[in-house]
């Protein structure tokens, strides 16, 4: 009795279960329309047919032919080899691709001749089309890496050269990061890309993460989670990004990436280029952690040591593979200072005297001064006058951008963060001037309040000038909406809410130019223009910028009405909140979840336009909600 076949050749190659019998083809071949090619698998002969030997591929003999020849319509190849062994016709030698003088052409011809299944590894299967790399995906990333082909491919986030060379890799982990980076590139592209295309990349990346995301902790997964966090933040959706950031931080702790690769024996096999990529993944993720703690209402409770990791770009052997970064600790310090200021004001002072004698003020102020002297030398965009930029200032700013050779968006941002830190440290004292000066206030107390007024106004006008300079230079400062709102809040308060006695007292002593209504209005318009641009990039009504822009518009209206003496229409009470919603499915909205918006100190209890208030942690208001739509998509099993 003959032994029944165990598997057909197609199922054997794909490592699939096969029910081939001697009477009928297997079910898989019938369903795929290959029943005529469903032939029992035979053991590979050591000596294949001439075609397979020439192309140096595996030859699986099936009767008097082999599978490869059968697939291209050539039969009885084994017998032809026997009859023509030792001789070849001139015609065959002339036209066979193996005799071409170009090895590259041989590979191209072999690729076109081979079926698609031959080009995939035996472990791989046919993928969902959404998860497969497309030429337009590669072109999108290539344009971002090379600035439309004007330079070698580089990016500060990962190894751009390795990314492009592995772009068509079938690896599951790389398949995820490929689509995630495409979504990031679509948002950051110098050429505007529609929001529909941006979200289509996000949907493809989400599908890849759902199907393939159950991977062991590795560098690529950390980069994937970091890019998803960045994409969410750029789209004005920090809440969903926060969960991915936590996942990246957990993986960093698991892989002990807080120890430099040079000091990690288990990473001795890595090249300097690969070690630098790990450092950059660590620092970018940790910078995002400190940023969240600076602007988020709720800090992420995780602590990672920094003293054992080299900074980005410190290894000269790998520096030419990445763009020159700004000092790694430059961002860490300013974000930590802002977080410390916010933490110091969590419990507000009970009286004006307690606010003036605030114990943490002197220490925080000294920390800011030390930071400016030690870290911002040659980087800070500081004009001679706070209220206007001269040609000399503009020339010096442009020279700083040229000499530093950093990413252009970073230089204005670091200056904006510094002036914002100065403002939020002094703004509680500024807001104390909403009432008239008390007779019992000592000269020392008045001088202290006056100093805070001057520093707030100085910072606000300087930030407005930096935004104007950035717009004229074609630069878009990163994550700067919160700084614009901080500056606008100061200008609005001084113009509309500061007591007239304090205003007259301050104007005489620190300069009337800082209190000119026309200058405040022009600065507010500059700040509002930037906020509207960010809100448009985030998707209009959805995004973290939307409620801030709404407040700034109300501020500008009130400033203009107070300047021309017209009566301002009192708005209905409005609470600025963040509302948790789904990214792509509006029916998944969590209607009852509202959160405090991202920012520095908010409005500190101030009401704008007679009705707009900032939602605090303990605020309970039965008012209309102006929502900042935060797209929160909890993907099952991902985090």
Buried (B, 14 or more C-beta within 10 A) or exposed (E): EEEEBEBBBBBBBBEEEBEBEEEEBBBBBEEEEBBEBBBBBBEBEEEBBBBBEBBEBEBBBBEEBBBBBBBEEBEEBBEBBEEEEEEEEEEEEEEBBBEEEEEEEBEEBBEEBBEEBBEBEEEEEEBEEBBBBEEEBBEBBBBBBBEEEEEEBBBBBBBBBBBBEEBBEBBBBBBBBBBBBBBBBBBBBEEEBEBEBBBBBBBBBBBBBBBBBEBEBEBBBBBBBBBBBBBBBBBBBBBBBBBBBBBBBBBBBEBEBBBBBBEBEEBEEBEBBBBBBBBBBBBBBBBBBBBBBBBBBEBBEBEBEEEEBBBBBBBEEBBEBBBBBBBBBBBBBBBBBBBBBBEBBEEEBEEBBEBBBBEBBEEBBEBBEEBBEEBBEEBBBBBEEBBEBEEEBBEBBEEBBEEBEBBBBBBBBBBBBBBBBBBBBBBBBBBBBEEEBEEEBEEEBBEBBBBBBBBBBBBBBBBBBBBBBBBEBEBBBBBBBBBBBBBBBBBBBBBBBBBEEBBEBBBEEBBEBBBBBEBBBBBBBBBBBBBBBBBEBBBEEBBBBBBBBBBBBBBBBBBBBBBEEEEBEEBEBBBBBBBBBBBEEEEBBEEEBBBBBBBBBBBBEBBBBBBBBBBBEEBEEEBEBBBBBBBBBEBEEBE
